[in-house]
Amino acid sequence: MNIAGEWNEQQVAAAFSKQARSFDDYDAGNTIIHYKRNRVREHVLRYLPAEGWVLELNAGTGTDAVWFAERGYRVHATDIAEGMQERLKEKVRIRGLGDKVTTELCSFTALTRLRERGPFDLIYSNFAGLNCTGELDRVLGSFSSLLKPGGQVSLVILPGFCLWELLMVFRGKFRTAFRRVISGRRGTRSHVEGHYFRCWYYSPAYVIRNLGPQYELLSVEGLCTLVPPSYMEGFAEKHPMAYRVLRVLENKWKGRWPWKAMGDYYIISFRKK
């Protein structure tokens, strides 16, 4: 990794370590975040065996790691933010899941050091943690040595176009409206908890191309294509009828073009041949 990449990771780690203090409270009170988590989990379990060994990237405070563990999976939960890992360890201790969940501070670009812990049945990354690296090709290239034959990869990524964000132009929020469109190879500047770092946006085609022919594509689904992004706080409560209608339509069209690639996120899954 070059110096710029190292600096970006340091800023990401510092920002999300600070955010760990309030992350779960924000998550718990946001209806659309609950919708997103349920959608992702339903997608992943559609293809995953009933038991297995999960490698989670950008595990955050462990919401998904705990959820998997309580359903019988073993999870190795990794992150680069020490604050997030501390909250995760606390959850694991409180719930008595120490035999199911292990943790490790680990960069996306250093995943090869986890080979001795594998091979895994699932490599999983939720809610755009992978958008915090400009070397996603390198990250994807490290998966094969970590995954069992027949193993699954399930990733939730921010694409380069989001319909809801583009509509922000009508509210005068031009930076939000066009931040993905103008991102390019240098990425877009982001700000969290007083720290600035860069994010990149990746299409499903990019992920498919860089994983290569040794993987079978299982599914691509748009997430928050018609349902608004979760940062539009209170939408579901202020407009309950509209929220219900948009949710039904999104679930109906989630795997169709163009909806599967123009949401706030997309969910993409593969099987290793």
N, C-alpha and C positions, 0 to 999 in steps of 0.2 A: 504494500500500500504506500502511496506517495504521501508527502507532508500534508498536502491539502486534505487528503482523505483522513489522515490521522487526526488533524485538527477538527474536522467535521464530526468525527465520532466522539471526540472529547466533549464537544459542545452538546451533542445529542445526549450523551450520558449524563452530563451535568444538568441539563434542562429537565429530563425525565426523572432524574433522582429527586429534584425539587418537587415535581408534579405528583410524585407518589403519595405525598401527604394528603392531597385532595382528590386523587384519581377515582377512588372507589365511591366517594360521596357523590361526585358528579355522575358517575356511571349508574348508580342506584336510582337516581331521581330522573333519569331521562328515558322516556317511553320508547323513543326511536332507537336508542342504543340497545334496549332489550329486544326490540324487533330484529335489529341487525344480528345480535348474538344468536338468537333462535334460528334465523335463516342460515347462518354459517354452520351451526352445529347440525342442523337437519341435512345440509348438503354433505358435510364430512361423513356423517354416519351412514349415509346412503351407500357408500362404497367401502367402509372400513369394517374389518372383522370384529366380532364381539369382544375380543381381548387382544392386547398387543402392547408394544413398546413404542412410545411417542417421543419424538424430538420436537420440542416447541422452541421456535425462534421468537425473539422479542416478546417474552412471556409476560412482561409487565408485572402487575401485582398478583398474578396467579389465578385470575378468575377462571380462565379456561383450563389451566393445569388442574385446579381443584375439581372442576366439573368432570374432566376426563377421569381423574383418580377415583372419584366417587362412583363412577360407572365401571370400575374394574380394570382400567388401563394403568400401566406404569408410565410415568412422564419424566423426562429429563428437561427441565425448564431453564432456558438460557436467556440472558439479556446482557446489555452492556451498561445498564444503569444500576448502580449499587443500591440506590434508594428503593427502586422497584423490587430488587431481589430481597431486600430486608423485609418488605411488606409481604412478599410471597412466602418467605420462610415462616413468618409469624402466622399466616393463615394455615399453612401446613401443620405447624405445631398445634394450634388451637383445635384443628379438626382431626388430629391424630392420624395424619396421612404420611408420616415419615417413611413408611415402608413402600409407599407408592410414588412419591415425588422426590426427585433429587434436583439440585440447582447448581448453576455454574455461570460466572461472569465470562462471557465469550462473545467476541465480535463475529459478525456475519462472515468476515473475510478470514477468519481463523477456524472455520468449522472442521477442517481436516484433522485438527487435534482431538476431535471427538470420535475418531474411528474406533478406538478401543472400547468405547461405550456401546457401540452398535453391534450388529446392524439393526436398524429401526424398521418398524412396520409403517410408520407415518412420520413425515416431516411436515410440520404445521406452522404457519405464520398468519396471525390475524391482524386486521385493522392497520395495514399499511406500514408496519415496521420496516419492511423491505424497501420502502420508498425513501428511507433515510440513507441509502448507500448509492453512490454513483457507479458501483462495481457489481451490479446485479448479475451480469454475465458470469463473473467469477464465482459468486455465491451459488448460482444455479449449477455451475460446473462441478461444484464440490459434493453435490447430492448423491451421485451414483455410488461413491465409496461408502456412504453412510446408510444406504437403504437396502433392504432385502430384495431379492427378486420377487416381483409381485407386490412390492411395497407401494405405498400411496404418498403423493405429494399434494397438499391442499394449501393454497395461498390466497390471501385477501389483499388486493393491491389497488392503488389509486391509478386510474388510466389518465391519458392525456387530454381527455375531454369529459366534461360533466355538464349536462343540460341545466341543472339547477344553478350551478355557479355562473354559467353564461347569462342566465336570466338576471343575475345581480346587476348587470349593466343598466337595467331600468330603474334601479334604486341608487344609481350613481356610484356603485362600488366597483370601479373599473379594475382595480388591482386584483380583487377577488375574481371578477368575471374572466379575466384573461391570464391569470397566473399559470395555468396549465398549458395554455396554447403557446405562450412565449417562453416556456421553460427551457427547452433545448438541452444540449449536452452539458451545459454548466449548471443546470438545475435552477430552482427557485429559492430565494431567500425566505426562511421561516423564522418565527420568533416565538419562543416558549419560555416562560419563567425567567425573562431577562437574558436569555442566551439566543444567539443567532446561529443558524446552521442552514444547510442547503438540502432540499428535497428534489427528487427526480420522479418523473411520471413514466409508466411503462404500459404498453398495450399488451393484450393477450397474445398477439402475434409475436412480440418480442420474447415473451416467456416461452412460448412453444418452440421458437427457433433456437433459443439458447439451451433448452433442455435437450433437444436433439431427438433423433429417431429411436433411441432406446426407451422412450416413454410413449405410452398410449394416452392420448387426451380423453378424459372421461366426461368432462363437462365444463362449460363456462356460463356463469350466471351474472347478470347485472344486479347490483345491490344499491339501493337508494337511487334508482333511476326516476321513478315517479314519486315514491315516498321521499320527502325532503331529507337532506342531510341532518344529522343529529345536532349540528351546531345551530340549527333553527329551533332553538329551545321553545317548548310550549306549543308547537304547532299541533300536535296530536290532541292536546287538551283544549286549545282554542277553536279548533276546527275538526271535531270528532267525526262528523259525517264524511268530510273530504278525506280525512286520514284513512278511514275504513275503505272508501272507494279506491283510493290510490294504492293501498296495500293489496287489495284483491287484484287490481289490474297489473301491478308489478309482479305478483306471484304467477299470474297467468302468462305474462310475456317475458319473464326473467331470462329464459334461454334463447329468445329469438333476436335476430338482428333487426334494428340496430341497438335494441335495449340492452343486450348483454354486454356491451362495451362502452356505454355512455353514462353510467351511473357515477355516484361519488366513489364507489368501489366496484370491483368485480371479484367473484370467487372463481378460482380455477383449480381443477384437480386432474391429476395424472396417475397412471399405474406404470411402474417400472416393468419392462418386458423381461 
